[in-house]
Amino acid sequence: MARTRSFYKDVLPVVVIIGNEFNDMGTLTLFKAATLQGMNNHVFLAYAYAVATTILLPVLYLNRRSRVLPPLSFSIISKIVLLGALGSTSQILGYAGVNYSSPALASSIANLVPAFTFMLAVTFRMEKLAAKRRSSQAKVLGSIISIAGAFELTFYKGPSVINGHTRLTSLLDQRFRFLKSDSEDAIWAIAGILLTADYFLASLWYILQVHILNEFPDELTIVFFYNVTATIISVTVGLLAAPNATAWKIGLDISLVSIVCSGIFGKLMSNVIYTWSVGLKGPVYVTSFKPFQIVIAVGMGVIFLGDTLHLGSIIGATIISIGMYAVLWGKAKEEIEEDVGSLESVTTENVPLLHSYISETFEKKTDGNV
């Protein structure tokens, strides 16, 4: 029983979260491939959320019939709608950023999420911060380093380290062939700003999830109403951004494959996994696995998209990773200090009882000997 509980709380979350990072970068790579073929990113997002909502509807119905769940109050629904607004806005900004750059840049800037999440957790008093403790100093310094790395990554592209050569690369080159080098750098910077805003909102999304799960601990219901809200918002934005009906026509090609995969594995499965993981381990723990996205995205981008890996991405990702691991080290040290403190407290509380027991035993033995 103890082994099963340990596996569920310690081993399973690690395996599931790392697998989900592969899942996220796979769907993001498919999205990039679809946009290079002419797919509008707003239309893509609207379709993906619609697919997830449609699939989740019968699943939610069966789930609510088989389980006894607390009633949905207006307060809970309002918070889930806010969660949907945050999530869909984050996705709109993120997909726009990837459309202007690459999944590799997105995965590098994703390392800001642990730092953003920590700062927000401190703001909302979910994390403790003591200025004189090394653990708190490490978390603060790590957050600052991560943000500095994101700025470097955004505003310095640098020379290419790995050049990609595929048909998709030629499509991208044709798309931007009228741009000069300065314009490309400006687009890269805009993409970095969009992605940074995306991941800040994503951090808020994690924090709000914890608050909602404390009141309503049902992941499927939360994800369903989240997807409904996100579908409404993304369809509205899509119609405003792409009013032409031809932009909404989907053929039997990579666009359809990417939409279906993103809806099932991204907007549905990934959100359920993140909600479950946040409820089990907390937002700071879940976001600590974001650096895995760098290796995954670079590999997929170079192999499948023909992306070019730039020196600025390597330097920025390294700086961000150093800052992120400083935050994690501070978090781990803080947990150790809390465990030691609680152990000392228990020991101190038990000392009078132990002393009393020894005294009574000694008195009884003394009386017997007399």
Disulfide bonds with the S-S distance in Angstrom:
none
